[in-house]
Amino acid sequence: MTNKTHTLEVYDLDDYVGPNPIRLNGQFIVRGPEGSQYFILNTTEPVQFEDLQINCLAIRPHYDGDPIANAIDSVCTVGIALPNNGTVFMEGEVYGFNDFVFWKVGKINPPHS
């Protein structure tokens, strides 16, 4: 991943009043529970949600069977997760259910240089 900028549109805004879309820099892929893959992105500026300051999001394709490449290289509906309890994602590591908190569903757009 080359730190290219993506935009992420958050679908459900009931309890979220931050920027939409959110600008993010792609980082790397990590493995999650049950062999899933998550694309880790850093926010270009901190995003506030309730009492949390969000600097990092983990996304994966929302629809079963869609490869992680869809979330990286094309327009894709994604599940959006936050790191749980201060989890810091590191490239090449494997994470469990307790490392992610499902947050929202949204649409990721391809990177812009």
N, CA, C and O atoms as CSV, one atom per row, in Angstrom:
chain,resi,resn,atom,element,x,y,z
A,1,MET,N,N,0.855,-1.155,0.000
A,1,MET,CA,C,0.000,0.000,0.000
A,1,MET,C,C,0.909,1.227,0.000
A,1,MET,O,O,1.941,1.254,0.670
A,2,THR,N,N,0.518,2.204,-0.738
A,2,THR,CA,C,1.427,3.336,-0.927
A,2,THR,C,C,0.920,4.640,-0.343
A,2,THR,O,O,1.262,5.715,-0.836
A,3,ASN,N,N,0.119,4.560,0.688
A,3,ASN,CA,C,-0.349,5.764,1.355
A,3,ASN,C,C,-1.154,6.679,0.427
A,3,ASN,O,O,-1.091,7.902,0.548
A,4,LYS,N,N,-1.897,6.091,-0.482
A,4,LYS,CA,C,-2.757,6.873,-1.370
A,4,LYS,C,C,-4.035,7.251,-0.640
A,4,LYS,O,O,-4.481,6.539,0.259
A,5,THR,N,N,-4.621,8.379,-1.034
A,5,THR,CA,C,-5.806,8.900,-0.363
A,5,THR,C,C,-7.086,8.316,-0.945
A,5,THR,O,O,-7.311,8.363,-2.154
A,6,HIS,N,N,-7.913,7.770,-0.077
A,6,HIS,CA,C,-9.229,7.246,-0.414
A,6,HIS,C,C,-10.273,8.154,0.213
A,6,HIS,O,O,-9.967,8.915,1.131
A,7,THR,N,N,-11.501,8.077,-0.277
A,7,THR,CA,C,-12.612,8.732,0.409
A,7,THR,C,C,-13.612,7.659,0.812
A,7,THR,O,O,-13.878,6.719,0.064
A,8,LEU,N,N,-14.150,7.819,1.996
A,8,LEU,CA,C,-15.084,6.857,2.566
A,8,LEU,C,C,-16.374,7.582,2.917
A,8,LEU,O,O,-16.384,8.468,3.772
A,9,GLU,N,N,-17.456,7.207,2.256
A,9,GLU,CA,C,-18.775,7.764,2.558
A,9,GLU,C,C,-19.441,6.881,3.601
A,9,GLU,O,O,-19.585,5.676,3.396
A,10,VAL,N,N,-19.846,7.471,4.710
A,10,VAL,CA,C,-20.524,6.744,5.781
A,10,VAL,C,C,-22.012,6.778,5.490
A,10,VAL,O,O,-22.576,7.850,5.274
A,11,TYR,N,N,-22.666,5.599,5.482
A,11,TYR,CA,C,-24.086,5.521,5.129
A,11,TYR,C,C,-25.026,5.927,6.263
A,11,TYR,O,O,-25.918,6.747,6.048
A,12,ASP,N,N,-24.851,5.385,7.445
A,12,ASP,CA,C,-25.776,5.615,8.557
A,12,ASP,C,C,-25.267,6.766,9.412
A,12,ASP,O,O,-24.279,6.612,10.130
A,13,LEU,N,N,-25.922,7.906,9.344
A,13,LEU,CA,C,-25.443,9.089,10.048
A,13,LEU,C,C,-26.224,9.387,11.324
A,13,LEU,O,O,-26.068,10.467,11.894
A,14,ASP,N,N,-27.061,8.458,11.788
A,14,ASP,CA,C,-27.907,8.715,12.951
A,14,ASP,C,C,-27.147,9.249,14.156
A,14,ASP,O,O,-27.618,10.180,14.809
A,15,ASP,N,N,-25.997,8.692,14.463
A,15,ASP,CA,C,-25.253,9.110,15.648
A,15,ASP,C,C,-23.849,9.608,15.301
A,15,ASP,O,O,-22.948,9.592,16.140
A,16,TYR,N,N,-23.680,10.045,14.072
A,16,TYR,CA,C,-22.374,10.533,13.611
A,16,TYR,C,C,-22.555,11.883,12.938
A,16,TYR,O,O,-23.372,12.023,12.028
A,17,VAL,N,N,-21.792,12.880,13.385
A,17,VAL,CA,C,-21.918,14.223,12.822
A,17,VAL,C,C,-20.593,14.734,12.258
A,17,VAL,O,O,-20.467,15.920,11.953
A,18,GLY,N,N,-19.619,13.861,12.118
A,18,GLY,CA,C,-18.306,14.250,11.599
A,18,GLY,C,C,-18.318,14.422,10.094
A,18,GLY,O,O,-19.378,14.408,9.468
A,19,PRO,N,N,-17.135,14.586,9.511
A,19,PRO,CA,C,-17.042,14.781,8.066
A,19,PRO,C,C,-17.568,13.564,7.307
A,19,PRO,O,O,-17.411,12.423,7.740
A,20,ASN,N,N,-18.178,13.833,6.195
A,20,ASN,CA,C,-18.677,12.759,5.341
A,20,ASN,C,C,-18.706,13.281,3.906
A,20,ASN,O,O,-19.526,14.143,3.590
A,21,PRO,N,N,-17.835,12.782,3.033
A,21,PRO,CA,C,-16.963,11.619,3.233
A,21,PRO,C,C,-15.744,11.939,4.099
A,21,PRO,O,O,-15.378,13.093,4.325
A,22,ILE,N,N,-15.138,10.845,4.569
A,22,ILE,CA,C,-13.905,10.920,5.358
A,22,ILE,C,C,-12.738,10.650,4.416
A,22,ILE,O,O,-12.778,9.705,3.629
A,23,ARG,N,N,-11.709,11.470,4.495
A,23,ARG,CA,C,-10.490,11.250,3.693
A,23,ARG,C,C,-9.524,10.388,4.509
A,23,ARG,O,O,-9.264,10.658,5.682
A,24,LEU,N,N,-9.001,9.349,3.862
A,24,LEU,CA,C,-8.148,8.374,4.541
A,24,LEU,C,C,-6.940,8.022,3.693
A,24,LEU,O,O,-7.003,8.043,2.464
A,25,ASN,N,N,-5.846,7.699,4.354
A,25,ASN,CA,C,-4.654,7.211,3.664
A,25,ASN,C,C,-4.533,5.712,3.878
A,25,ASN,O,O,-4.461,5.239,5.012
A,26,GLY,N,N,-4.510,4.964,2.773
A,26,GLY,CA,C,-4.376,3.516,2.845
A,26,GLY,C,C,-3.026,3.118,3.413
A,26,GLY,O,O,-2.006,3.729,3.096
A,27,GLN,N,N,-3.024,2.086,4.257
A,27,GLN,CA,C,-1.794,1.651,4.906
A,27,GLN,C,C,-1.391,0.234,4.492
A,27,GLN,O,O,-0.418,0.051,3.759
A,28,PHE,N,N,-2.141,-0.770,4.963
A,28,PHE,CA,C,-1.775,-2.165,4.732
A,28,PHE,C,C,-2.964,-3.054,5.051
A,28,PHE,O,O,-4.005,-2.577,5.502
A,29,ILE,N,N,-2.802,-4.347,4.815
A,29,ILE,CA,C,-3.836,-5.344,5.081
A,29,ILE,C,C,-3.422,-6.155,6.301
A,29,ILE,O,O,-2.253,-6.503,6.469
A,30,VAL,N,N,-4.410,-6.451,7.153
A,30,VAL,CA,C,-4.184,-7.369,8.268
A,30,VAL,C,C,-5.198,-8.500,8.167
A,30,VAL,O,O,-6.246,-8.367,7.535
A,31,ARG,N,N,-4.864,-9.603,8.799
A,31,ARG,CA,C,-5.799,-10.725,8.877
A,31,ARG,C,C,-6.606,-10.592,10.151
A,31,ARG,O,O,-6.086,-10.257,11.216
A,32,GLY,N,N,-7.900,-10.866,10.009
A,32,GLY,CA,C,-8.802,-10.820,11.151
A,32,GLY,C,C,-9.338,-12.195,11.465
A,32,GLY,O,O,-8.806,-13.202,10.997
A,33,PRO,N,N,-10.393,-12.238,12.262
A,33,PRO,CA,C,-10.970,-13.517,12.660
A,33,PRO,C,C,-11.491,-14.305,11.464
A,33,PRO,O,O,-11.948,-13.738,10.472
A,34,GLU,N,N,-11.412,-15.614,11.583
A,34,GLU,CA,C,-11.938,-16.549,10.585
A,34,GLU,C,C,-11.371,-16.297,9.190
A,34,GLU,O,O,-12.069,-16.475,8.192
A,35,GLY,N,N,-10.103,-15.882,9.123
A,35,GLY,CA,C,-9.434,-15.703,7.839
A,35,GLY,C,C,-9.826,-14.450,7.084
A,35,GLY,O,O,-9.435,-14.282,5.929
A,36,SER,N,N,-10.588,-13.565,7.710
A,36,SER,CA,C,-10.988,-12.331,7.029
A,36,SER,C,C,-9.775,-11.421,6.849
A,36,SER,O,O,-8.760,-11.570,7.528
A,37,GLN,N,N,-9.904,-10.483,5.923
A,37,GLN,CA,C,-8.860,-9.500,5.700
A,37,GLN,C,C,-9.447,-8.109,5.866
A,37,GLN,O,O,-10.567,-7.843,5.428
A,38,TYR,N,N,-8.691,-7.227,6.497
A,38,TYR,CA,C,-9.094,-5.843,6.708
A,38,TYR,C,C,-8.046,-4.921,6.102
A,38,TYR,O,O,-6.846,-5.152,6.248
A,39,PHE,N,N,-8.502,-3.886,5.427
A,39,PHE,CA,C,-7.631,-2.841,4.907
A,39,PHE,C,C,-7.579,-1.743,5.964
A,39,PHE,O,O,-8.612,-1.192,6.345
A,40,ILE,N,N,-6.389,-1.430,6.430
A,40,ILE,CA,C,-6.203,-0.430,7.474
A,40,ILE,C,C,-5.908,0.916,6.821
A,40,ILE,O,O,-5.055,1.033,5.941
A,41,LEU,N,N,-6.643,1.925,7.279
A,41,LEU,CA,C,-6.466,3.279,6.754
A,41,LEU,C,C,-6.354,4.258,7.921
A,41,LEU,O,O,-6.997,4.078,8.954
A,42,ASN,N,N,-5.545,5.281,7.752
A,42,ASN,CA,C,-5.436,6.348,8.735
A,42,ASN,C,C,-6.218,7.553,8.242
A,42,ASN,O,O,-6.216,7.860,7.049
A,43,THR,N,N,-6.883,8.232,9.159
A,43,THR,CA,C,-7.616,9.438,8.777
A,43,THR,C,C,-6.608,10.548,8.472
A,43,THR,O,O,-5.549,10.613,9.095
A,44,THR,N,N,-6.936,11.423,7.510
A,44,THR,CA,C,-6.044,12.536,7.198
A,44,THR,C,C,-6.119,13.610,8.274
A,44,THR,O,O,-5.197,14.413,8.419
A,45,GLU,N,N,-7.211,13.627,9.028
A,45,GLU,CA,C,-7.357,14.476,10.211
A,45,GLU,C,C,-8.247,13.725,11.187
A,45,GLU,O,O,-9.120,12.970,10.758
A,46,PRO,N,N,-8.052,13.910,12.479
A,46,PRO,CA,C,-8.834,13.152,13.455
A,46,PRO,C,C,-10.342,13.329,13.259
A,46,PRO,O,O,-10.820,14.418,12.942
A,47,VAL,N,N,-11.065,12.251,13.452
A,47,VAL,CA,C,-12.524,12.247,13.340
A,47,VAL,C,C,-13.077,11.984,14.739
A,47,VAL,O,O,-12.625,11.070,15.429
A,48,GLN,N,N,-14.042,12.777,15.147
A,48,GLN,CA,C,-14.637,12.619,16.468
A,48,GLN,C,C,-15.929,11.821,16.349
A,48,GLN,O,O,-16.774,12.127,15.508
A,49,PHE,N,N,-16.085,10.797,17.188
A,49,PHE,CA,C,-17.322,10.028,17.267
A,49,PHE,C,C,-17.605,9.786,18.742
A,49,PHE,O,O,-16.836,9.118,19.433
A,50,GLU,N,N,-18.720,10.339,19.215
A,50,GLU,CA,C,-19.047,10.313,20.641
A,50,GLU,C,C,-17.840,10.835,21.406
A,50,GLU,O,O,-17.412,11.961,21.153
A,51,ASP,N,N,-17.276,10.070,22.326
A,51,ASP,CA,C,-16.117,10.571,23.076
A,51,ASP,C,C,-14.793,10.012,22.551
A,51,ASP,O,O,-13.762,10.118,23.216
A,52,LEU,N,N,-14.824,9.420,21.360
A,52,LEU,CA,C,-13.625,8.841,20.770
A,52,LEU,C,C,-13.033,9.752,19.708
A,52,LEU,O,O,-13.763,10.372,18.935
A,53,GLN,N,N,-11.714,9.832,19.673
A,53,GLN,CA,C,-11.030,10.471,18.564
A,53,GLN,C,C,-10.500,9.352,17.679
A,53,GLN,O,O,-9.668,8.554,18.112
A,54,ILE,N,N,-10.973,9.294,16.458
A,54,ILE,CA,C,-10.656,8.204,15.549
A,54,ILE,C,C,-9.524,8.632,14.615
A,54,ILE,O,O,-9.636,9.631,13.904
A,55,ASN,N,N,-8.443,7.869,14.627
A,55,ASN,CA,C,-7.300,8.136,13.749
A,55,ASN,C,C,-7.081,7.012,12.747
A,55,ASN,O,O,-6.298,7.152,11.808
A,56,CYS,N,N,-7.776,5.895,12.951
A,56,CYS,CA,C,-7.549,4.701,12.143
A,56,CYS,C,C,-8.872,3.952,11.986
A,56,CYS,O,O,-9.657,3.856,12.929
A,57,LEU,N,N,-9.109,3.424,10.783
A,57,LEU,CA,C,-10.270,2.580,10.525
A,57,LEU,C,C,-9.811,1.290,9.871
A,57,LEU,O,O,-8.792,1.257,9.182
A,58,ALA,N,N,-10.566,0.239,10.091
A,58,ALA,CA,C,-10.327,-1.053,9.437
A,58,ALA,C,C,-11.570,-1.350,8.608
A,58,ALA,O,O,-12.681,-1.369,9.138
A,59,ILE,N,N,-11.388,-1.580,7.316
A,59,ILE,CA,C,-12.546,-1.860,6.463
A,59,ILE,C,C,-12.375,-3.197,5.770
A,59,ILE,O,O,-11.263,-3.686,5.569
A,60,ARG,N,N,-13.517,-3.774,5.410
A,60,ARG,CA,C,-13.510,-5.008,4.611
A,60,ARG,C,C,-14.754,-4.999,3.755
A,60,ARG,O,O,-15.749,-4.368,4.112
A,61,PRO,N,N,-14.713,-5.698,2.616
A,61,PRO,CA,C,-15.906,-5.727,1.763
A,61,PRO,C,C,-17.122,-6.202,2.563
A,61,PRO,O,O,-17.035,-7.151,3.343
A,62,HIS,N,N,-18.231,-5.539,2.360
A,62,HIS,CA,C,-19.463,-5.838,3.088
A,62,HIS,C,C,-20.090,-7.147,2.633
A,62,HIS,O,O,-20.705,-7.855,3.431
A,63,TYR,N,N,-19.937,-7.468,1.359
A,63,TYR,CA,C,-20.587,-8.653,0.804
A,63,TYR,C,C,-19.635,-9.841,0.794
A,63,TYR,O,O,-18.503,-9.741,0.320
A,64,ASP,N,N,-20.105,-10.963,1.319
A,64,ASP,CA,C,-19.305,-12.184,1.339
A,64,ASP,C,C,-18.850,-12.528,-0.074
A,64,ASP,O,O,-19.605,-12.402,-1.037
A,65,GLY,N,N,-17.623,-12.957,-0.171
A,65,GLY,CA,C,-17.086,-13.372,-1.456
A,65,GLY,C,C,-16.361,-12.267,-2.202
A,65,GLY,O,O,-15.598,-12.553,-3.125
A,66,ASP,N,N,-16.579,-11.001,-1.826
A,66,ASP,CA,C,-15.837,-9.912,-2.467
A,66,ASP,C,C,-14.408,-9.918,-1.937
A,66,ASP,O,O,-14.202,-9.974,-0.724
A,67,PRO,N,N,-13.421,-9.861,-2.823
A,67,PRO,CA,C,-12.029,-9.856,-2.363
A,67,PRO,C,C,-11.648,-8.509,-1.749
A,67,PRO,O,O,-12.260,-7.486,-2.057
A,68,ILE,N,N,-10.644,-8.514,-0.887
A,68,ILE,CA,C,-10.169,-7.284,-0.251
A,68,ILE,C,C,-9.705,-6.283,-1.307
A,68,ILE,O,O,-9.775,-5.075,-1.079
A,69,ALA,N,N,-9.242,-6.755,-2.442
A,69,ALA,CA,C,-8.784,-5.847,-3.507
A,69,ALA,C,C,-9.891,-4.894,-3.948
A,69,ALA,O,O,-9.604,-3.771,-4.361
A,70,ASN,N,N,-11.157,-5.322,-3.867
A,70,ASN,CA,C,-12.262,-4.429,-4.224
A,70,ASN,C,C,-12.289,-3.200,-3.323
A,70,ASN,O,O,-12.596,-2.101,-3.784
A,71,ALA,N,N,-11.974,-3.375,-2.054
A,71,ALA,CA,C,-11.989,-2.258,-1.108
A,71,ALA,C,C,-10.781,-1.346,-1.289
A,71,ALA,O,O,-10.790,-0.206,-0.823
A,72,ILE,N,N,-9.767,-1.826,-1.947
A,72,ILE,CA,C,-8.542,-1.048,-2.124
A,72,ILE,C,C,-8.529,-0.316,-3.462
A,72,ILE,O,O,-8.095,0.833,-3.544
A,73,ASP,N,N,-9.009,-0.986,-4.514
A,73,ASP,CA,C,-8.810,-0.479,-5.872
A,73,ASP,C,C,-10.059,-0.011,-6.593
A,73,ASP,O,O,-9.953,0.471,-7.721
A,74,SER,N,N,-11.238,-0.131,-5.996
A,74,SER,CA,C,-12.459,0.226,-6.719
A,74,SER,C,C,-13.511,0.760,-5.752
A,74,SER,O,O,-13.291,0.803,-4.542
A,75,VAL,N,N,-14.641,1.158,-6.290
A,75,VAL,CA,C,-15.763,1.562,-5.449
A,75,VAL,C,C,-16.343,0.288,-4.849
A,75,VAL,O,O,-16.618,-0.671,-5.570
A,76,CYS,N,N,-16.530,0.276,-3.535
A,76,CYS,CA,C,-16.956,-0.953,-2.868
A,76,CYS,C,C,-17.733,-0.613,-1.605
A,76,CYS,O,O,-17.333,0.276,-0.853
A,77,THR,N,N,-18.837,-1.309,-1.365
A,77,THR,CA,C,-19.549,-1.198,-0.099
A,77,THR,C,C,-18.742,-1.972,0.941
A,77,THR,O,O,-18.354,-3.118,0.715
A,78,VAL,N,N,-18.497,-1.330,2.079
A,78,VAL,CA,C,-17.614,-1.922,3.082
A,78,VAL,C,C,-18.220,-1.864,4.476
A,78,VAL,O,O,-19.019,-0.983,4.792
A,79,GLY,N,N,-17.824,-2.820,5.293
A,79,GLY,CA,C,-18.065,-2.747,6.721
A,79,GLY,C,C,-16.914,-1.961,7.324
A,79,GLY,O,O,-15.757,-2.165,6.957
A,80,ILE,N,N,-17.227,-1.068,8.247
A,80,ILE,CA,C,-16.220,-0.198,8.849
A,80,ILE,C,C,-16.086,-0.570,10.327
A,80,ILE,O,O,-17.076,-0.623,11.057
A,81,ALA,N,N,-14.865,-0.823,10.750
A,81,ALA,CA,C,-14.604,-1.169,12.142
A,81,ALA,C,C,-13.594,-0.195,12.742
A,81,ALA,O,O,-12.753,0.373,12.045
A,82,LEU,N,N,-13.704,-0.026,14.038
A,82,LEU,CA,C,-12.751,0.770,14.811
A,82,LEU,C,C,-11.842,-0.185,15.569
A,82,LEU,O,O,-12.246,-1.306,15.879
A,83,PRO,N,N,-10.615,0.245,15.873
A,83,PRO,CA,C,-9.785,-0.584,16.742
A,83,PRO,C,C,-10.384,-0.586,18.154
A,83,PRO,O,O,-10.803,0.457,18.654
A,84,ASN,N,N,-10.420,-1.738,18.780
A,84,ASN,CA,C,-11.008,-1.877,20.112
A,84,ASN,C,C,-9.960,-1.656,21.199
A,84,ASN,O,O,-8.850,-2.182,21.117
A,85,ASN,N,N,-10.318,-0.880,22.211
A,85,ASN,CA,C,-9.480,-0.697,23.409
A,85,ASN,C,C,-8.019,-0.403,23.098
A,85,ASN,O,O,-7.120,-1.025,23.665
A,86,GLY,N,N,-7.783,0.542,22.199
A,86,GLY,CA,C,-6.415,0.962,21.929
A,86,GLY,C,C,-5.604,0.010,21.076
A,86,GLY,O,O,-4.381,0.137,21.019
A,87,THR,N,N,-6.241,-0.936,20.414
A,87,THR,CA,C,-5.514,-1.828,19.511
A,87,THR,C,C,-4.780,-0.990,18.475
A,87,THR,O,O,-5.356,-0.074,17.888
A,88,VAL,N,N,-3.513,-1.305,18.250
A,88,VAL,CA,C,-2.719,-0.652,17.214
A,88,VAL,C,C,-2.421,-1.713,16.171
A,88,VAL,O,O,-1.735,-2.696,16.452
A,89,PHE,N,N,-2.939,-1.513,14.967
A,89,PHE,CA,C,-2.761,-2.508,13.913
A,89,PHE,C,C,-1.353,-2.417,13.334
A,89,PHE,O,O,-0.845,-1.331,13.055
A,90,MET,N,N,-0.741,-3.580,13.161
A,90,MET,CA,C,0.605,-3.678,12.602
A,90,MET,C,C,0.560,-4.597,11.386
A,90,MET,O,O,-0.080,-5.648,11.413
A,91,GLU,N,N,1.236,-4.195,10.336
A,91,GLU,CA,C,1.251,-4.965,9.101
A,91,GLU,C,C,1.737,-6.387,9.361
A,91,GLU,O,O,2.709,-6.607,10.083
A,92,GLY,N,N,1.032,-7.353,8.750
A,92,GLY,CA,C,1.421,-8.752,8.848
A,92,GLY,C,C,0.900,-9.483,10.075
A,92,GLY,O,O,1.068,-10.699,10.173
A,93,GLU,N,N,0.273,-8.782,11.013
A,93,GLU,CA,C,-0.235,-9.410,12.224
A,93,GLU,C,C,-1.634,-9.987,11.991
A,93,GLU,O,O,-2.327,-9.611,11.046
A,94,VAL,N,N,-2.032,-10.905,12.869
A,94,VAL,CA,C,-3.366,-11.513,12.839
A,94,VAL,C,C,-4.108,-11.039,14.083
A,94,VAL,O,O,-3.562,-11.059,15.186
A,95,TYR,N,N,-5.366,-10.609,13.896
A,95,TYR,CA,C,-6.160,-10.048,14.982
A,95,TYR,C,C,-7.434,-10.853,15.182
A,95,TYR,O,O,-7.923,-11.498,14.254
A,96,GLY,N,N,-7.970,-10.813,16.399
A,96,GLY,CA,C,-9.167,-11.572,16.745
A,96,GLY,C,C,-10.408,-10.698,16.823
A,96,GLY,O,O,-10.354,-9.490,16.597
A,97,PHE,N,N,-11.524,-11.333,17.148
A,97,PHE,CA,C,-12.810,-10.630,17.244
A,97,PHE,C,C,-12.742,-9.442,18.199
A,97,PHE,O,O,-13.341,-8.401,17.930
A,98,ASN,N,N,-12.025,-9.583,19.304
A,98,ASN,CA,C,-11.979,-8.539,20.317
A,98,ASN,C,C,-11.117,-7.341,19.938
A,98,ASN,O,O,-11.077,-6.355,20.674
A,99,ASP,N,N,-10.433,-7.409,18.807
A,99,ASP,CA,C,-9.581,-6.303,18.372
A,99,ASP,C,C,-10.326,-5.292,17.501
A,99,ASP,O,O,-9.806,-4.212,17.223
A,100,PHE,N,N,-11.538,-5.637,17.071
A,100,PHE,CA,C,-12.336,-4.782,16.193
A,100,PHE,C,C,-13.682,-4.477,16.841
A,100,PHE,O,O,-14.247,-5.314,17.545
A,101,VAL,N,N,-14.188,-3.274,16.595
A,101,VAL,CA,C,-15.544,-2.914,16.998
A,101,VAL,C,C,-16.267,-2.481,15.731
A,101,VAL,O,O,-15.912,-1.466,15.132
A,102,PHE,N,N,-17.284,-3.246,15.313
A,102,PHE,CA,C,-18.029,-2.860,14.125
A,102,PHE,C,C,-18.660,-1.496,14.369
A,102,PHE,O,O,-19.244,-1.254,15.425
A,103,TRP,N,N,-18.538,-0.599,13.377
A,103,TRP,CA,C,-19.022,0.770,13.543
A,103,TRP,C,C,-20.140,1.098,12.574
A,103,TRP,O,O,-21.260,1.381,13.001
A,104,LYS,N,N,-19.865,1.068,11.299
A,104,LYS,CA,C,-20.818,1.518,10.281
A,104,LYS,C,C,-20.635,0.711,9.002
A,104,LYS,O,O,-19.750,-0.137,8.894
A,105,VAL,N,N,-21.502,1.005,8.039
A,105,VAL,CA,C,-21.357,0.529,6.662
A,105,VAL,C,C,-21.170,1.773,5.809
A,105,VAL,O,O,-21.743,2.824,6.097
A,106,GLY,N,N,-20.380,1.653,4.777
A,106,GLY,CA,C,-20.138,2.802,3.913
A,106,GLY,C,C,-19.683,2.379,2.538
A,106,GLY,O,O,-19.762,1.208,2.164
A,107,LYS,N,N,-19.206,3.358,1.794
A,107,LYS,CA,C,-18.702,3.119,0.429
A,107,LYS,C,C,-17.323,3.737,0.320
A,107,LYS,O,O,-17.149,4.936,0.539
A,108,ILE,N,N,-16.335,2.905,-0.024
A,108,ILE,CA,C,-14.967,3.387,-0.231
A,108,ILE,C,C,-14.777,3.684,-1.708
A,108,ILE,O,O,-15.259,2.950,-2.570
A,109,ASN,N,N,-14.081,4.748,-1.984
A,109,ASN,CA,C,-13.767,5.120,-3.368
A,109,ASN,C,C,-12.298,4.894,-3.638
A,109,ASN,O,O,-11.481,4.958,-2.719
A,110,PRO,N,N,-11.948,4.627,-4.893
A,110,PRO,CA,C,-10.560,4.313,-5.228
A,110,PRO,C,C,-9.605,5.436,-4.828
A,110,PRO,O,O,-10.010,6.582,-4.629
A,111,PRO,N,N,-8.330,5.076,-4.716
A,111,PRO,CA,C,-7.348,6.064,-4.280
A,111,PRO,C,C,-7.096,7.152,-5.301
A,111,PRO,O,O,-7.269,6.976,-6.507
A,112,HIS,N,N,-6.681,8.282,-4.763
A,112,HIS,CA,C,-6.225,9.406,-5.562
A,112,HIS,C,C,-4.798,9.669,-5.141
A,112,HIS,O,O,-4.501,9.690,-3.947
A,113,SER,N,N,-3.916,9.868,-6.086
A,113,SER,CA,C,-2.506,10.095,-5.746
A,113,SER,C,C,-2.304,11.392,-5.005
A,113,SER,O,O,-1.175,11.730,-4.648
